[in-house]
Amino acid sequence: MRNHNRFKFGLGRTHNHYTAMRNIFLTVFIIFAAGCSTKYYQYSGGVPIIGKGGASQNIDSIDLWIDGSPPRRFRVIGVILDGRPGRGIAMALRNKQVASVAKKQGGDAVLFSFDESEYIGSINSSNAFSTVNLTTAGATSFGQAFASSASTGVGFSQPMFRRNSKFYVIKYL
């Protein structure tokens, strides 16, 4: 009897479909997350500040102030510098990762300082296809020859960007 829920992967090891899909997902995730850098730096000399309000979003109990500052007393305790590829999964995870770093460092909120986009190059790819048909007639090398050809091509170019951001980690007083 054959087990249809399993298949072989190289070297005689047997995996089920879920393990194979998990491994593929993890590989793709690692490739897309490569190049991400979220670094925390302790801030010294932060004096109490009273903010004026603005727009915020709460992520895992950390307030992420996208515009303005909290209308209460707070003090800056650190700075987060974040750099990553400028689209896709890496950008989708940015705010959650910044909030996680702020929480580990004892912060209550994060103030968005700046975000810049840096063009770092392009990915280009193209393919061309060509066919040639040759028909000859006659028994000698002086016969007739008819040729026709057709060519087609496909290409794309995708710009690549790197996003660099700065956040202030704050503690409510």
C-alpha positions as CSV (number, residue, x, y, z in Angstrom):
1,M,0.0,0.0,0.0
2,R,1.2,3.5,-0.8
3,N,0.7,6.4,1.4
4,H,-0.5,9.2,-0.9
5,N,-0.1,11.9,1.9
6,R,3.7,11.6,1.8
7,F,6.4,12.1,-0.8
8,K,10.2,11.8,-0.9
9,F,12.6,14.7,-0.8
10,G,16.2,13.9,-1.8
11,L,18.3,11.4,0.3
12,G,15.4,9.1,0.9
13,R,13.8,11.3,3.6
14,T,10.0,11.3,3.7
15,H,8.1,14.5,4.5
16,N,4.4,15.2,4.5
17,H,2.9,18.1,2.5
18,Y,2.6,20.4,5.5
19,T,6.3,20.1,6.4
20,A,7.3,20.8,2.8
21,M,5.1,23.8,2.6
22,R,6.4,25.1,5.9
23,N,9.9,24.8,4.7
24,I,9.2,26.6,1.5
25,F,7.4,29.4,3.4
26,L,10.3,29.8,5.8
27,T,12.8,29.9,3.0
28,V,10.8,32.6,1.1
29,F,10.3,34.6,4.4
30,I,14.0,34.5,5.1
31,I,14.8,35.7,1.6
32,F,12.3,38.6,1.9
33,A,13.4,39.5,5.4
34,A,17.1,39.6,4.5
35,G,18.5,43.1,4.7
36,C,16.2,44.2,7.5
37,S,17.9,46.1,10.3
38,T,16.1,47.4,13.4
39,K,18.6,48.8,15.9
40,Y,17.9,50.4,19.3
41,Y,20.1,53.2,20.8
42,Q,19.7,54.4,24.4
43,Y,18.9,58.1,24.6
44,S,20.6,60.1,27.4
45,G,19.5,63.4,28.9
46,G,15.8,63.2,27.9
47,V,13.8,65.9,29.8
48,P,10.1,65.7,30.4
49,I,8.0,66.9,27.4
50,I,4.2,67.5,27.1
51,G,2.9,66.7,23.6
52,K,0.1,68.4,21.7
53,G,-1.8,65.4,20.3
54,G,-1.9,63.8,16.9
55,A,-2.7,60.5,15.3
56,S,-1.6,57.1,16.7
57,Q,-2.1,53.4,16.3
58,N,-1.8,50.8,19.1
59,I,0.3,47.8,18.2
60,D,0.8,45.1,20.9
61,S,0.2,47.7,23.7
62,I,2.7,50.2,22.2
63,D,1.3,53.5,20.9
64,L,2.8,54.3,17.5
65,W,2.5,58.0,16.9
66,I,2.5,58.5,13.1
67,D,1.8,62.3,13.4
68,G,2.2,64.6,16.4
69,S,2.9,63.4,20.0
70,P,0.9,62.2,23.0
71,P,-1.0,65.0,24.8
72,R,0.6,64.1,28.2
73,R,4.0,64.1,29.9
74,F,6.6,61.8,28.5
75,R,10.4,61.4,28.2
76,V,12.5,60.1,25.3
77,I,14.4,57.0,26.4
78,G,15.8,55.7,23.1
79,V,16.0,55.9,19.3
80,I,15.3,53.1,16.8
81,L,16.9,53.3,13.4
82,D,15.3,50.9,10.9
83,G,16.4,50.0,7.4
84,R,14.8,47.4,5.1
85,P,13.7,46.7,1.5
86,G,11.1,49.2,0.5
87,R,8.1,47.0,-0.3
88,G,6.4,43.7,0.4
89,I,6.6,41.5,3.5
90,A,9.6,43.5,4.9
91,M,7.6,46.7,5.0
92,A,4.4,45.0,6.2
93,L,6.3,43.8,9.3
94,R,8.1,47.1,10.1
95,N,5.7,48.7,12.6
96,K,5.2,45.4,14.5
97,Q,9.0,44.9,14.7
98,V,9.6,48.5,15.9
99,A,6.8,48.1,18.5
100,S,8.4,44.9,19.7
101,V,11.8,46.5,20.1
102,A,10.3,49.5,22.0
103,K,8.5,47.1,24.3
104,K,11.6,45.1,25.1
105,Q,13.4,48.3,26.0
106,G,10.7,49.4,28.4
107,G,9.0,52.0,26.2
108,D,5.3,52.9,26.3
109,A,5.1,54.5,22.8
110,V,7.1,55.3,19.7
111,L,7.2,58.7,17.9
112,F,7.7,58.5,14.2
113,S,10.5,60.9,13.2
114,F,11.3,60.3,9.5
115,D,11.1,57.9,6.7
116,E,13.2,58.1,3.5
117,S,13.2,56.0,0.4
118,E,16.5,55.3,-1.4
119,Y,16.7,54.0,-4.9
120,I,19.3,51.3,-5.0
121,G,18.9,49.8,-8.5
122,S,16.7,47.8,-10.7
123,I,16.0,44.1,-11.5
124,N,15.8,43.6,-15.2
125,S,14.9,40.5,-17.1
126,S,14.1,39.7,-20.7
127,N,13.6,36.8,-23.0
128,A,13.6,36.6,-26.8
129,F,12.3,33.8,-28.9
130,S,13.1,33.3,-32.6
131,T,12.2,30.7,-35.1
132,V,13.5,30.2,-38.6
133,N,12.0,28.0,-41.3
134,L,14.1,27.0,-44.3
135,T,12.7,25.1,-47.3
136,T,15.0,23.9,-50.1
137,A,14.1,22.6,-53.5
138,G,16.3,20.9,-56.1
139,A,18.7,18.0,-56.2
140,T,21.9,20.1,-56.5
141,S,23.5,22.8,-54.5
142,F,22.2,25.3,-57.0
143,G,18.5,24.7,-56.1
144,Q,16.1,27.2,-54.6
145,A,15.8,28.1,-50.9
146,F,13.0,29.9,-49.1
147,A,13.4,31.2,-45.6
148,S,11.1,32.9,-43.1
149,S,11.7,33.9,-39.6
150,A,9.7,35.3,-36.6
151,S,10.9,36.8,-33.4
152,T,9.3,38.0,-30.3
153,G,10.5,39.2,-26.9
154,V,9.3,39.9,-23.4
155,G,11.0,41.9,-20.7
156,F,10.4,43.7,-17.4
157,S,12.2,46.1,-15.1
158,Q,11.4,46.4,-11.4
159,P,12.9,49.3,-9.4
160,M,14.4,48.4,-6.0
161,F,14.1,50.8,-3.0
162,R,15.5,50.7,0.6
163,R,13.5,52.4,3.3
164,N,15.3,54.0,6.2
165,S,13.3,55.2,9.2
166,K,13.9,56.8,12.6
167,F,11.6,56.5,15.6
168,Y,11.9,57.9,19.2
169,V,11.0,55.5,22.0
170,I,9.2,57.2,24.8
171,K,8.1,56.5,28.4
172,Y,4.9,58.0,29.7
173,L,5.4,59.9,33.0
